[in-house]
Amino acid sequence: MSDDVYKFQKKPINTMGNLENASELAEMAKVRQKIMDEAKQQSNLGNMSVEENVVPISGNIPEKYKQYFDGSEGEQKGPRTRNSSLRAQGSDKLEQLLAGLNPNGGPEFEEIVLPSKGKFYNGSDGPKDGILHIRKMTGKEEEILANPRLIKKNQALNMIFDNCIQEPYKSEGFLAEDRTYLLIYLRGISYSEIYDVEIKCPECDKTFAAEIDLNNFMVDSCPDDFDENGLTGTLPQCGYKFSYRLPRGSDEREVQSYRDFKAKGGFVVDADAPDETLHFRTALLVNEIEGLTDKSELKVLIEKLPIGDVNYLRNTINNPPFGVDTKTPLECTYCQADFNTDLPLEASFFFPKDQKKNQTRA
């Protein structure tokens, strides 16, 4: 056996692949740093076309590094693409088509006046003069409507309103009457004023197809003498005096949260038990009844009131003297019965079916 002692020989780890010597490694590091330094100086790099989007590199470049460059001067290649006319947003054709959609440089907004006339807003939660500017929906809003999670959480409508309204208000704070008006108006300008529905006749119990013209709905503006100071009343049977506020979009979120709490983790709810959210919502909108202001106690009191008083209280809150009258007259195509129905909000409201032209009945 040899007396020579075997010693472990440490060798440097080549982290750069097949580079053969340290001088080549150092040279590549210098080139890389030069690329980074000169790229930082191009402050408007993202706004240039591909032809302009180049960083000139000078100096000695190792042969194995030239695969990333074109030309003897070391001009850096742009992104690999088949179309050299690409911009930050897209090709010339895409830019042309987008410009055709917005010939004035942006979406066209229509001016509307909300039914409330802004009398219940302070300028931060809504327009004090009641004036808004709104645009048609686009494919981005359709993506929101197609998201079941957003629909289930009652977030879709708020997101669509916020997208389509020019002013930076949060639509969740709008009054329910104003939101109903926005909903109908937005559908009309985005698709059509004609809304195709299927209605069940209350007389013959048959379902028939009908057309509802959204232009036929009457809109009442808020009276000059109706404001927050007038939101009071007296219950007709027990005689208790009360004050209240008008419902807003955020209140529906509160009601939904309460419903979810009851259903998922709050309590074990009997499937046949009455819906407590009805009285919860009423208590949420009542400021006080004869000085009682605690919401949980108001809910208990409302549950004990005569049903005539409960109905009067709810109608007073939900039917202010302004807004859209969503009742529409219809005639059954089977039994010719005339009746009125509330505007049905079905899936076809924002996903209308194709209307077939030139059809004749057999």
C-alpha positions, 0 to 999 in steps of 0.5 A: 500500500502506498505511503502517499496520503490521498488529499481531497482536492477542492475545485471551484464550482463553475456556476456559469456553465461551460466558461473556460476561464475566469477572465471570460466570466469577468468580461461577461459580468461587465457586459451584463452590468452595462446592459442593466445600467443602460436599460435603466436610462431608458425611462420611456422604454415601455412606450416605444415600439419594438424597433425603438426598444433596443439597448445599444451595447459597446465594448468587447463581447465574448464569443459565447455571449454573442448569441444574445446580440445581433451585429458587431456593435452588440445591439440587444435583441428585442422580444422574439415576435413575428410582428415587429410592429407590436406596441405596448398594447398591441399591434397596429391593427389592434390599435386601429380597432380600439381607436374605432371603438373610442373615436374621441379618445375614450368611452362615451359617457351619458349624463343622467339625473338620479331619481333622488336628485342627490338630496340624500348625498353629501358629495362623498357618498354620491352626487349632491346634484344627482348628476352622474355620467355613465357608459355602456357595458363592455366585455369586461363587465360581462366577465363580472356577470359570468362569475358565480362567486361575485353573483353569490356575494352580491358584489357583481352589480357594485363592480359593474356600476363602479366600472361604468360610472365616470365619477369615483363614487362607490355605488354600494352607498347609493340609495336603492331607488337610484340603483334600480334606475341605474340598473334599468338604464344601463341595461337599456343603453348596453343591449336594448330597451326591449327585454324578452321574458317568460311570465307565468300567468296568474289566471291560467297558470301557463308560461308565455313569452312577452316583451317589456319595453324598458322605456315605458317605465315611469320615473318620479323625481324626489319632491322638493319637500321630501328630505331626511328631516321628513323620514318620520311617521306614526304606526297606525295601530299602536300609535308609536312614533318612529324615524327611519332612513332609506335603504342603500346598497350596503344594507343589502350586503349587511342582510346577506352577511346576516343570512350567511351567519345564520345559515353557516355558523351562527345557529342551527336553523330549521328549514321550516323556520320563518325568515328572520332576515325580513325583520332584521332588515327592517330594524336595520333601517329604523333609527328609533321607535319611541326613543328605542335605538338598539338594533337587536331590541328594535328587532324584538319589538318589531316582531311583537308589533301588530302585523298591520303596523309592521306592514305600514313600517316596511311600506313606508321605508321601502316606498319613498315618493320617488324612483322607478315604477317597475310595475308593467302591464301584460296580457296572457297569450293563452287566456288573454287575461290582463295583469300587472307584474314587477319587472322580473330580473332573470338571467336574460336581463344581462344575457339577452337571447338572440332575437330571430328576425322575420319569423312568422307564426304557423 
